[in-house]
Amino acid sequence: MLRSFSRANTKPEFLLQSKPRPSGGAITISLFSSAVAQNQASLTPITSTLLQKCNSLSQAKLIHQQLLVQGLYQDFTTRLVSAYLTHNAPSHSISILERLNPSTSVVFCWNTIIRRSLRLGFSHDVLSLFRGMLRLHCPPDHYTFPFVLKACGELPSFRSGAAVHAVVSTTGFDSNVFVCNALVAMYARCGELDDARQMFEEMHDKGICDIVSWNSIVAAYTQSRDAKNAVELFRIMMNDSEIHPDIVSLVNVLPACGSLGASLHEQANKVFESMEVKDVVSWNAMVTGYSQAGRFEEALGLFEKMREEKIELDVVTWSAVIAGYAQKGHGYEALGVFRQMQLCGSKPNVVTLVSVLSGCASIAALLQGKETHCYAIKCVLNYDWNDPGEDLMVINGLIDMYAKCKSTNVARLMFDSVAPSDRNVVTWTVMIGGYAQHGEANDALKLFSEMLQEGNSMKPNTFTICCALMACAHLAALRFGKQIHAYILRNRYESVMLFMENCLIDMYSKSGDIHAARVVFDNMQHRNSVSWTSLLTGYGMHGYGEEAIKVLDDMRAAGFVPDGITFLVLLYVCSHSGMVDQGIRFFESMHTEYSVTPELDHYACMVDLLGRAGRFGQALELVHSMPMEPAAIVWIALLSGCRIHGNVELGEYAAAQLQELGSENDGSYTLLSNIYANARRWRDVARVRSLMKYSGVKKRPGCSWVQGKKGTATFYVGDRSHPQFEQIYKLLADLIQRIKAIGFVPETNCALHDVDDEEKGDLLFEHSEKLALAYGILVSTPGVPIHITKNLRVCSDCHNAFTYISMIIDIEIILRDSSRFHHFKSGSCSCRGYW
């Protein structure tokens, strides 16, 4: 049964009657009996009245039963269909329609059911219903096609849309302006701009274009970020004497103006000012248009002008301003406007609440989010007369808000409270995204798998898949990532491939397969700045500095100008590849050649670059010359360099600065403790650890995980919980013995405890990454690289051991630690000892 047909009527019947009286069934039978006793002529108005006024599904069924008993069923079929739809029982309606001969009234009933499924967001059901109509030889009309084409666009499904277009052509509706406008919008939403433009040109040649046609094609280009074509078409429309731009025309073109200067904004304002009647709807459209165009100051200006001219602000006006603030991440301002709205007596609608929840999510305002939740329960949710689709919009907003406020448990309770048949793709996406963005990647992938299970016909959209890829990148889950890539290719997401391909580059890079990331990049039909930056970051993580510089040259040749993010990535690349002088040149060229002002993150990267190279004088000079106060990230970068080079004095200075800033990061305490331990200052080590305990700061335990044939295995230091731990320890002991024979010497200074060297060797033996490697060798397929991920920085003893082990096994070891990748093969590492 289709998902949109399973929602049962839940209104309690006791609410429908205020005092004891005969049951609805008794009244129905009595009326039927008296009508039949008199004559059939009086039965028609009585039955029609009963069907209109029946107030429950059971009463509708009883009337249906009586019509069958009295042999009058055929005279009231369409009225029965409407009665069942009124009481949320579309499956009963369809059962009736499937037995009727095609007629105008039957087509109207099909259209009503199709429109209902579309309104509820069940686009797949719309297509199933349309196929059912065709199978029953019930001819669609000019109302059917726009509904079905809109569903194709919302999926989006170019293949289904093209098939519906073929039906349009064969049934003679290819000159109907309403149907053709729907075709233009469908192709646009599927990302097929060329087909949308061709459809529009055919309409123009036939002389059937109206203002909706022009607005549709301009909106298509605007939404696809093709501002040039959007503006060009708007200007042609302005010069067409038969077409008069309306307020929708202005709203469609305003977002395209952001990247093309203010001239068209002035033109749009002239059109608006020349309008004879400027009602609140027109003002709202302009406020919304400016807000969506990113020109929020103009939107606020119009909002204030409406107040000055005493134009009554309605819910749309308030919602547009609240949504604008929320989209820009100004959550507190959005909440302030919401309070003003309530003080003015304007009642929020679903769009308002969703925007307020988005504002709360943007600033992690959990308390205000809970208050909004309470308001939604009291004033919006759980009313029988509500549109189920609108209720679901609010619930989706609540899930998103709780997840972004790091209350994923509450978000999951909200998600589970929605019946599986009532969830739409947004419900799944906000929950999966909430897990992925807040470090619960395993839960994100588990939920994504549930979404794709048999029996669940919900198809993930672009954002769902990108959230799943983000989770794969976080876990370095290469196998799962490849499966998602295969799913994308099988299910033809061509219209939105740019966004997905950028996520695939990121996933492959962070999962250890930089070569696959490059293959995805090389096969992209279109690239944007994110594509280039993602590949640059990937090469930096893997220590391929020279390849990254080549990518930069190709990026410039392709016409892309490096921005602040690009330079941040370049400095990261140089820092992790030992390209110190090149990094300094990039930093100096930011302002002089590209007019990019260095920000805090750029300075932190430079301090990291100089600190790793041991150039502490230059690093300190840069810190003191910063135009802003050094934040914790800068001092942590300097402290990390001090640990690498054993600079105790400067390390203490950096740690003191962090303490003044009130930093409670466990990493800074651990770095200082390691500096003291390497200098064998055990009393200072104990003092730092005591300070951590007193401050309530807990050191994260070292953890490593490795992909095996049957999933991922996780190990901690000295872990003996794995069922194969005896084999793991035996194999690891054998490996250590073999590499000692060819020159490996344990680096006991990495065991940061005041014990003798033999005990230190035992401590190093049990490090989590070594256990993960031994398990990986046990279960790996010959010739397939072993992928290991560690949550902390790999210690130099394990790094040295892996280098030696790669000499005696014919398998590449790919280790991802907290800062970069290490590729061990044939006795060497890709980091070349610089990490």
C-alpha positions in Angstrom: 0.0 0.0 0.0 1.3 3.5 -0.8 2.7 5.4 2.1 0.4 8.4 1.6 -2.7 6.2 1.8 -1.9 4.7 5.2 -2.7 7.7 7.4 -5.8 6.8 9.4 -8.3 9.2 10.7 -7.4 9.7 14.4 -10.1 12.2 15.5 -11.9 10.6 18.6 -15.6 10.3 17.8 -16.6 11.3 21.3 -15.4 14.9 20.4 -18.2 15.0 17.8 -21.1 14.8 20.2 -21.9 16.8 23.2 -24.6 14.7 24.7 -26.0 11.1 24.5 -27.9 10.6 21.3 -28.6 7.8 18.8 -25.4 6.6 17.0 -24.5 7.9 13.6 -25.2 4.4 12.2 -28.7 4.3 13.6 -29.5 7.7 12.1 -28.2 6.7 8.7 -30.2 3.5 8.6 -33.3 5.3 9.8 -33.0 8.0 7.1 -32.4 5.4 4.4 -35.3 3.3 5.5 -37.8 6.3 5.5 -36.5 7.5 2.1 -36.9 4.1 0.5 -40.4 3.8 2.0 -41.4 7.1 0.4 -39.8 7.0 -3.0 -36.4 7.0 -4.6 -36.6 10.7 -5.6 -36.3 11.8 -2.0 -33.2 9.5 -1.5 -30.8 11.5 -3.6 -30.8 14.8 -1.6 -30.8 12.8 1.6 -27.8 10.7 0.6 -25.9 13.7 -0.7 -26.5 15.5 2.5 -25.4 12.5 4.6 -22.2 12.2 2.6 -21.4 15.9 3.0 -22.1 15.9 6.7 -20.8 12.5 7.8 -18.2 13.1 10.5 -16.3 9.9 10.6 -14.8 7.2 8.5 -17.2 4.6 10.0 -20.2 6.6 8.9 -18.9 7.0 5.4 -18.5 3.2 5.3 -22.0 2.7 6.6 -23.5 4.9 3.9 -21.4 3.0 1.3 -22.8 -0.2 2.6 -26.4 1.0 2.5 -26.0 2.2 -1.1 -24.8 -1.2 -2.1 -27.8 -2.9 -0.3 -30.3 -0.5 -1.9 -28.7 -0.9 -5.4 -27.9 2.8 -5.6 -24.1 2.6 -5.6 -23.5 3.8 -9.1 -25.3 7.1 -8.6 -23.0 8.2 -5.7 -19.6 6.9 -6.5 -17.8 10.2 -6.9 -19.4 11.6 -3.8 -18.2 8.5 -1.9 -14.7 9.1 -3.2 -14.8 12.7 -1.8 -16.2 11.4 1.5 -13.4 8.9 1.9 -10.8 11.5 1.0 -12.3 13.9 3.6 -11.6 11.3 6.3 -8.1 10.4 5.2 -8.9 7.1 3.6 -7.6 7.4 0.0 -7.1 3.7 -0.3 -11.0 3.3 -0.2 -11.3 6.1 -2.8 -8.9 4.3 -5.1 -10.7 1.0 -4.7 -13.9 2.7 -6.0 -12.1 4.6 -8.8 -10.5 1.4 -10.2 -14.0 0.0 -10.8 -15.4 3.0 -12.6 -15.5 3.8 -16.3 -13.5 6.9 -17.3 -15.4 10.2 -17.2 -14.8 13.8 -16.4 -15.9 13.4 -12.8 -13.6 10.3 -12.4 -10.6 12.2 -13.7 -11.4 15.0 -11.3 -11.3 12.4 -8.4 -8.0 11.0 -9.6 -6.6 14.6 -9.7 -7.8 15.2 -6.1 -6.0 12.1 -4.9 -2.8 13.0 -6.8 -2.9 16.6 -5.5 -3.2 15.2 -1.9 -0.2 13.0 -2.3 1.8 15.9 -3.8 0.8 18.2 -0.9 2.0 15.6 1.6 5.3 15.3 -0.1 4.9 11.7 -1.4 6.1 12.3 -5.0 6.7 8.6 -5.7 3.1 8.0 -4.9 2.0 10.7 -7.4 3.8 8.8 -10.2 2.3 5.5 -9.1 -1.2 7.0 -9.2 -0.5 8.5 -12.6 0.6 5.1 -13.9 -2.6 3.7 -12.5 -4.7 6.2 -14.4 -3.0 5.3 -17.6 -3.3 1.5 -16.9 -7.0 2.0 -16.5 -7.2 4.0 -19.7 -8.4 7.0 -17.7 -7.2 10.1 -19.8 -5.3 12.7 -17.8 -6.4 16.3 -18.3 -4.6 19.7 -18.2 -4.9 19.6 -14.3 -3.3 16.2 -14.0 -0.1 16.9 -15.8 1.0 19.9 -13.8 0.7 17.9 -10.5 2.6 15.0 -11.9 5.3 17.1 -13.5 5.8 19.0 -10.2 6.3 15.6 -8.5 9.0 14.7 -11.1 10.8 18.0 -10.3 10.6 17.5 -6.5 12.2 14.0 -6.7 14.0 15.1 -9.0 13.6 12.5 -11.7 14.5 13.6 -15.3 13.7 10.2 -16.7 10.2 10.2 -15.2 9.6 13.8 -16.3 10.7 13.0 -19.9 8.3 10.0 -19.9 5.4 12.3 -18.8 6.4 14.8 -21.5 6.0 12.0 -24.0 2.5 11.3 -22.7 1.7 15.1 -23.0 2.7 15.1 -26.6 0.7 12.0 -27.5 -2.4 13.2 -25.8 -2.4 16.6 -27.5 -1.6 18.9 -24.5 1.7 20.1 -25.9 0.1 23.5 -26.7 -1.7 24.0 -23.4 0.1 26.9 -21.6 -0.5 25.4 -18.1 1.0 22.1 -19.0 3.9 23.6 -20.9 4.7 25.9 -18.0 4.8 22.9 -15.8 7.2 21.2 -18.2 9.6 24.2 -18.1 9.6 24.1 -14.3 10.1 20.4 -14.2 13.1 20.4 -16.5 14.6 23.3 -14.5 14.2 21.5 -11.2 15.8 18.4 -12.6 18.8 20.5 -13.6 18.2 20.2 -17.3 18.4 23.9 -18.2 18.9 23.2 -21.9 15.6 21.2 -22.1 13.8 23.9 -20.1 15.1 26.6 -22.4 14.1 24.5 -25.5 10.6 24.0 -24.1 10.3 27.8 -23.5 11.5 28.6 -27.0 8.9 26.2 -28.5 6.2 27.9 -26.5 7.5 31.3 -27.6 7.4 30.2 -31.2 3.8 29.0 -30.8 2.8 32.3 -29.3 1.5 30.7 -26.1 3.9 32.3 -23.6 2.4 34.1 -20.7 3.9 35.9 -17.7 4.2 32.5 -15.8 6.2 31.1 -18.7 8.7 34.0 -18.5 8.8 33.8 -14.7 9.5 30.1 -14.8 12.5 30.2 -17.2 14.0 33.2 -15.3 13.6 31.4 -12.0 15.2 28.3 -13.6 18.4 30.2 -14.4 18.4 32.0 -11.1 18.1 28.8 -9.1 20.9 27.3 -11.2 23.1 30.3 -10.4 23.2 31.3 -14.0 22.8 35.0 -13.3 23.8 36.1 -16.7 21.0 34.3 -18.6 18.5 35.1 -15.9 19.2 38.9 -16.2 19.3 38.7 -20.0 15.9 37.0 -20.2 14.4 39.5 -17.6 15.6 42.4 -19.8 14.0 40.8 -22.9 10.8 40.3 -21.0 10.9 44.0 -20.0 11.1 44.9 -23.7 8.1 42.7 -24.7 5.1 45.0 -25.0 2.7 42.0 -24.5 4.3 40.9 -21.2 4.0 43.0 -18.1 6.4 41.9 -15.3 4.7 41.3 -12.0 6.0 41.1 -8.5 6.9 37.5 -9.0 9.2 38.5 -11.9 11.1 40.8 -9.6 11.4 38.2 -6.9 12.8 35.7 -9.4 15.4 38.0 -10.8 16.6 39.7 -7.6 18.8 36.8 -6.4 20.6 36.9 -9.8 21.5 40.6 -9.3 23.8 39.9 -6.3 26.7 38.9 -8.5 26.0 41.4 -11.3 26.0 44.7 -9.5 23.2 47.0 -8.4 22.0 48.3 -11.8 19.2 45.7 -12.1 18.2 46.2 -8.5 17.5 49.8 -9.4 15.5 48.7 -12.4 13.6 46.2 -10.3 12.8 49.0 -7.8 11.5 51.2 -10.7 9.2 48.5 -11.8 8.0 48.1 -8.2 7.5 51.9 -7.7 5.6 52.1 -11.0 3.0 49.6 -9.9 -0.3 51.3 -9.5 -1.4 49.1 -6.6 1.2 48.1 -4.0 -0.6 45.9 -1.5 0.9 44.0 1.3 1.4 41.0 -1.0 3.7 43.1 -3.3 5.7 44.5 -0.4 6.1 41.0 1.0 7.3 39.7 -2.3 10.0 42.4 -2.5 11.1 41.8 1.1 11.3 38.1 0.4 13.1 38.6 -2.9 15.8 40.9 -1.3 16.2 38.5 1.6 16.7 35.5 -0.7 19.1 37.5 -2.9 21.4 38.0 0.2 20.7 41.8 0.2 19.4 41.7 3.7 20.0 45.4 4.4 17.6 46.3 1.5 15.1 43.8 2.8 15.2 45.4 6.3 14.9 48.8 4.7 11.7 47.8 3.0 10.4 46.2 6.2 11.0 49.5 8.1 9.4 51.5 5.2 6.3 49.3 5.5 6.1 50.2 9.2 6.6 53.9 8.5 3.8 53.9 5.9 1.6 52.0 8.3 1.1 49.1 6.0 -0.3 46.3 8.1 2.4 43.6 8.5 1.1 40.1 8.1 2.6 36.7 8.9 4.4 36.6 5.5 6.2 39.8 6.2 7.3 38.8 9.6 8.3 35.3 8.4 10.4 36.7 5.5 12.5 38.8 7.9 12.9 36.0 10.4 13.9 33.6 7.6 16.4 36.2 6.3 18.1 36.5 9.7 18.1 32.8 10.2 19.7 32.1 6.8 22.5 34.5 7.6 23.1 32.8 11.0 21.8 35.8 13.0 19.7 33.6 15.3 19.4 36.2 18.2 18.0 38.8 15.7 15.6 36.2 14.3 14.3 35.5 17.9 14.0 39.3 18.5 11.8 39.8 15.5 9.7 36.8 16.5 9.1 38.4 19.9 8.1 41.6 18.2 5.7 39.6 16.0 4.0 38.1 19.0 3.7 41.5 20.7 2.0 42.9 17.6 -0.6 40.1 17.8 0.3 38.4 14.5 0.0 34.7 14.8 3.0 32.7 13.5 2.4 30.0 10.9 4.4 26.9 10.1 6.9 28.7 7.9 7.5 31.2 10.8 8.2 28.4 13.3 10.5 26.5 11.0 12.5 29.7 10.4 12.7 30.4 14.2 13.9 26.9 14.8 16.5 27.4 12.1 17.7 30.5 13.8 17.9 28.6 17.1 19.9 25.9 15.4 22.4 28.4 13.9 23.4 29.7 17.3 22.9 26.4 19.2 20.2 28.2 21.4 18.8 25.1 23.0 16.7 26.9 25.6 15.0 29.1 23.0 14.5 26.1 20.8 12.7 24.3 23.6 10.5 27.3 24.2 9.6 27.3 20.5 8.9 23.6 20.8 6.5 24.2 23.6 4.8 27.0 21.6 4.5 24.6 18.6 2.8 21.9 20.8 0.3 24.4 22.3 -0.6 26.3 19.1 0.3 24.2 16.0 0.9 20.5 16.5 -1.5 17.7 17.3 -4.7 19.3 16.0 -7.0 17.0 13.9 -7.7 19.8 11.4 -4.0 20.4 10.7 -2.4 19.6 7.4 -0.2 16.5 8.1 2.4 17.9 5.7 2.7 21.1 7.8 3.0 19.2 11.0 5.8 17.2 9.5 7.6 20.4 8.5 7.6 21.6 12.1 8.8 18.2 13.4 11.6 18.1 10.8 12.6 21.6 12.0 12.6 20.4 15.6 14.8 17.4 14.8 17.2 19.7 13.0 17.3 22.1 15.9 17.9 19.5 18.6 20.6 17.8 16.5 22.5 21.1 15.8 22.2 21.9 19.5 24.0 18.6 20.2 20.9 17.0 21.7 20.9 14.1 19.3 19.1 11.9 21.8 16.1 14.2 21.9 16.3 14.6 18.1 16.2 10.8 17.7 13.1 10.6 20.0 11.4 13.2 17.7 12.4 11.1 14.7 11.1 7.9 16.2 7.8 9.6 17.1 7.0 9.9 13.4 5.5 6.8 12.0 7.9 5.3 9.3 5.1 5.6 6.7 4.8 9.4 7.5 8.4 10.3 7.3 9.6 12.1 4.2 13.1 12.5 2.8 13.7 15.7 4.9 12.9 13.7 8.1 15.6 11.2 7.3 18.1 13.8 6.1 18.0 16.1 9.1 18.5 13.1 11.5 21.3 11.6 9.4 22.9 15.0 9.0 22.6 15.7 12.7 24.5 12.5 13.5 27.2 13.2 10.8 27.9 16.8 11.8 28.3 16.1 15.5 30.7 13.2 15.6 28.2 10.3 15.7 29.1 9.0 12.3 28.4 5.4 13.0 24.8 6.2 13.9 24.5 8.3 10.7 25.6 5.4 8.5 23.4 2.9 10.4 20.4 5.2 9.9 21.3 5.7 6.2 21.4 1.9 5.8 17.9 1.6 7.4 16.6 4.2 5.0 17.7 2.0 2.0 16.4 -1.2 3.4 13.9 -3.3 1.5 10.4 -2.3 2.1 11.3 1.4 2.6 10.7 3.1 -0.8 12.1 6.4 0.4 14.9 7.6 -2.0 17.6 9.7 -0.5 18.1 13.1 -2.0 21.4 15.0 -2.6 21.7 16.3 0.9 21.0 12.8 2.4 23.8 11.2 0.4 26.2 14.1 1.1 25.6 13.7 4.9 26.3 10.0 4.6 29.5 10.7 2.6 30.5 13.2 5.4 30.1 10.4 7.9 32.2 8.1 5.8 34.9 10.7 5.6 34.9 11.2 9.4 35.3 7.4 10.0 37.6 6.9 7.0 35.0 4.2 6.0 36.3 3.7 2.5 34.2 0.5 1.7 31.0 2.2 2.7 31.9 5.3 0.8 32.5 3.2 -2.4 29.1 1.6 -1.9 27.4 5.0 -1.7 29.4 6.1 -4.9 28.0 3.0 -6.7 24.5 3.9 -5.5 24.8 7.4 -6.9 25.9 6.0 -10.3 23.1 3.4 -10.3 20.4 5.8 -9.5 21.4 8.6 -11.9 21.8 11.7 -9.9 23.2 13.6 -12.9 21.3 16.8 -12.3 23.0 17.4 -8.9 26.4 15.7 -9.5 28.6 18.7 -8.9 27.6 18.8 -5.2 28.0 15.1 -4.8 31.3 14.9 -6.7 32.8 17.5 -4.4 31.7 15.3 -1.4 33.1 12.2 -3.1 36.5 14.0 -3.5 36.4 14.8 0.2 35.4 11.3 1.2 38.0 9.5 -0.8 40.7 12.0 0.3 39.9 11.5 4.0 39.4 7.7 3.6 43.0 7.2 2.3 42.4 6.9 -1.4 43.7 10.1 -2.9 44.0 8.5 -6.3 40.3 7.7 -6.4 39.6 11.3 -5.4 41.7 12.5 -8.4 39.8 10.1 -10.7 36.5 11.7 -9.6 38.0 15.2 -10.1 39.3 14.4 -13.6 35.9 13.0 -14.7 33.8 16.0 -13.5 32.0 17.8 -16.3 31.8 21.0 -14.3 34.0 22.2 -11.4 33.7 25.1 -9.0 36.1 26.5 -6.4 35.0 23.9 -3.9 36.1 21.1 -6.3 39.6 22.6 -6.6 39.9 23.3 -2.9 38.8 19.8 -1.9 41.5 18.2 -4.1 44.1 20.6 -2.8 43.2 19.7 0.8 43.4 16.0 -0.1 46.9 16.3 -1.5 47.9 18.3 1.6 46.5 15.6 4.0 48.5 13.0 2.2 51.7 15.1 2.1 51.8 15.4 -1.7 52.9 19.1 -1.7 54.3 19.2 -5.2 51.1 17.7 -6.7 49.1 20.3 -4.7 51.1 23.2 -6.3 50.4 21.7 -9.8 46.7 21.7 -9.0 47.0 25.3 -7.9 48.5 26.2 -11.3 45.7 24.3 -13.1 43.2 26.1 -11.0 44.6 29.5 -12.0 44.7 28.4 -15.7 41.0 27.5 -15.5 40.2 31.0 -14.4 39.6 30.5 -10.7 41.2 33.1 -8.4 42.5 31.9 -5.1 40.5 33.2 -2.1 41.0 33.1 1.6 39.9 29.5 1.9 42.3 28.5 -0.9 45.2 30.2 0.8 44.3 28.5 4.1 44.5 25.1 2.3 47.8 26.0 0.6 49.4 27.0 4.0 48.1 23.7 5.4 49.7 21.8 2.4 53.0 23.5 2.9 53.0 22.9 6.7 52.5 19.2 6.2 54.9 18.8 3.3 57.9 20.7 4.8 57.6 23.5 2.1 58.4 26.3 4.5 59.7 28.9 2.1 56.9 28.3 -0.3 54.4 28.7 2.5 56.0 32.0 3.5 55.7 33.2 -0.2 52.0 32.2 -0.3 51.3 34.1 2.9 53.1 37.2 1.7 51.3 37.1 -1.7 47.8 36.9 -0.2 47.5 40.7 0.4 50.0 42.0 -2.2 48.9 40.0 -5.2 45.3 38.9 -4.4 44.0 41.6 -2.0 43.1 38.8 0.5 43.4 39.9 4.1 44.9 37.2 6.3 42.6 36.1 9.2 43.2 34.3 12.4 43.3 30.8 10.8 45.9 31.9 8.3 48.2 33.2 11.1 47.6 29.9 13.0 48.7 27.9 10.0 51.8 30.1 9.6 52.8 29.6 13.2 52.3 25.8 12.7 54.4 25.9 9.6 57.3 27.8 11.3 57.0 25.8 14.5 57.2 22.5 12.7 60.4 23.7 11.0 61.9 24.9 14.3 61.9 28.6 13.3 60.6 29.8 16.7 62.0 33.3 16.4 60.0 33.9 13.2 57.0 32.2 14.7 57.0 34.5 17.9 57.6 37.6 15.8 54.6 36.7 13.7 52.4 36.1 16.7 53.4 39.5 18.2 52.7 41.3 14.9 49.2 39.9 14.4 46.5 42.6 14.0 44.2 40.6 16.2 44.7 39.0 19.7 46.2 35.5 19.3 43.5 32.9 20.1 44.0 29.5 21.6 44.5 27.9 18.1 47.7 30.0 17.6 49.3 29.0 20.9 48.4 25.4 20.5 50.2 25.5 17.1 53.2 26.9 18.7 53.1 24.4 21.6 52.9 21.6 19.0 56.1 22.8 17.4 57.8 23.0 20.8 56.9 19.3 21.4 58.4 18.3 18.1 61.7 20.1 18.8 61.7 19.7 22.6 61.7 23.5 23.3 60.7 23.4 27.0 61.0 27.1 27.8 58.9 28.4 24.8 56.4 25.5 25.4 55.9 26.7 29.0 55.3 30.2 27.7 52.7 29.0 25.1 51.0 26.9 27.8 50.8 29.9 30.1 49.1 32.0 27.4 46.6 29.2 26.9 45.9 29.1 30.7 45.3 32.9 30.6 42.8 32.4 27.8 41.0 29.8 29.9 41.5 27.0 27.4 40.4 23.6 28.7 41.5 21.6 25.7 43.0 18.3 26.8 45.4 18.4 23.8 47.3 21.4 25.2 47.8 19.7 28.6 48.9 16.6 26.8 51.4 18.5 24.6 53.0 20.2 27.7 53.1 16.9 29.6 54.9 15.3 26.6 57.4 18.1 26.4 58.3 17.6 30.1 58.4 13.8 29.7 60.8 14.0 26.8 63.0 16.2 28.9 62.6 13.6 31.8 61.1 16.2 34.1 58.8 13.8 35.8 57.8 16.1 38.6 56.5 18.6 36.0 54.7 15.7 34.2 53.0 14.8 37.5 52.1 18.5 38.2 50.4 18.8 34.7 48.5 15.7 35.2 47.4 16.8 38.7 46.3 20.1 37.2 44.2 18.3 34.6 42.5 16.3 37.3 41.9 19.4 39.4 40.4 21.2 36.4 38.2 18.3 35.4 40.0 17.9 32.0 40.1 14.3 30.9 42.7 13.0 28.4 41.1 11.3 25.4 42.2 7.6 25.3 44.1 6.6 22.2 41.9 4.6 19.9 42.6 3.0 16.5 40.2 1.2 14.1 40.9 -0.9 11.1 38.6 -2.2 8.3 38.4 -6.0 8.0 36.4 -8.4 5.8 33.5 -8.4 8.3 33.4 -4.8 9.3 35.5 -2.4 11.4 37.4 -3.5 14.5 38.4 -1.0 17.3 41.3 -1.2 19.6 42.5 0.7 22.7 45.9 0.6 24.4 46.5 -2.9 25.8 43.2 -4.0 24.5 42.4 -7.7 25.1 38.6 -7.6 24.4 38.8 -8.8 20.8 37.9 -12.5 20.3 41.2 -13.0 18.4 43.4 -11.1 20.9 45.7 -14.1 21.4 46.4 -14.4 17.7 46.8 -10.6 17.5 49.4 -10.4 20.3 51.3 -13.5 19.0 51.5 -12.0 15.4 52.6 -8.6 16.8 55.3 -10.1 19.0 56.6 -12.0 15.9 56.6 -8.8 13.8 58.5 -6.8 16.5 61.1 -9.6 16.8 61.6 -9.7 13.0 62.0 -6.0 12.6 64.4 -5.8 15.5 66.6 -8.3 13.6 66.9 -5.8 10.7 67.6 -2.7 12.9 64.5 -1.5 14.6 65.1 0.0 18.0 62.1 0.9 20.2 62.0 4.7 21.0 61.4 4.4 24.7 61.2 8.2 25.1 57.7 7.8 23.6 56.6 5.9 26.7 55.8 8.9 28.8 56.1 7.3 32.2 58.9 7.2 34.8 59.7 3.5 34.5 62.7 1.5 33.3 63.3 1.0 29.6 62.1 -2.7 29.5 58.8 -1.7 31.0 58.6 1.2 28.5 59.1 -1.3 25.7 56.2 -3.3 27.0 54.0 -0.2 27.1 54.9 0.7 23.5 54.2 -2.8 22.3 50.5 -2.4 23.3 49.8 0.8 21.5 46.4 0.7 19.8 47.7 1.3 16.2 50.1 -1.7 16.5 47.2 -3.9 17.6 45.1 -2.6 14.7 47.9 -3.4 12.3 48.4 -6.9 13.5 44.6 -7.6 13.2 44.6 -6.0 9.7 47.4 -8.3 8.6 45.5 -11.3 10.0 42.2 -10.6 8.1 43.3 -8.7 5.0 43.2 -9.9 1.5 46.7 -10.3 -0.1 47.6 -7.2 -2.0 44.9 -5.0 -0.6 46.1 -2.0 1.4 45.4 -2.0 5.2 43.5 1.2 6.3 44.0 2.2 9.9 42.6 5.3 11.6 43.8 6.8 14.9 42.0 9.5 16.9 45.3 11.0 18.1 48.6 11.8 16.6 50.7 8.6 15.9 53.7 8.3 18.2 57.2 8.3 16.6 57.8 4.7 17.9 54.8 3.3 16.1 55.6 5.4 13.0 59.1 3.9 13.0 57.8 0.4 13.6 55.3 0.7 10.7 58.1 1.8 8.4 60.1 -1.3 9.3 57.1 -3.7 9.1 56.3 -2.4 5.6 59.8 -3.8 4.6 58.8 -7.4 5.6 55.2 -7.5 4.4 54.1 -7.0 0.8 51.1 -4.8 1.8 50.7 -1.0 1.8 49.8 0.4 5.2 47.7 3.6 5.1 47.4 5.2 8.5 45.3 8.3 9.2 46.0 10.1 12.5 44.6 13.3 13.8 46.6 15.5 11.5 47.4 13.7 8.2 47.9 10.5 6.3 50.9 8.2 6.3 51.4 5.7 3.4 54.0 3.1 4.5 55.4 1.0 1.7 58.7 -0.8 1.1 60.4 0.8 4.1 59.4 4.4 3.6 56.5 6.8 4.5 54.9 9.4 2.3 55.5 12.0 5.1 59.2 11.6 4.6 59.6 11.9 8.4 57.9 15.3 8.5 54.7 15.2 10.5 
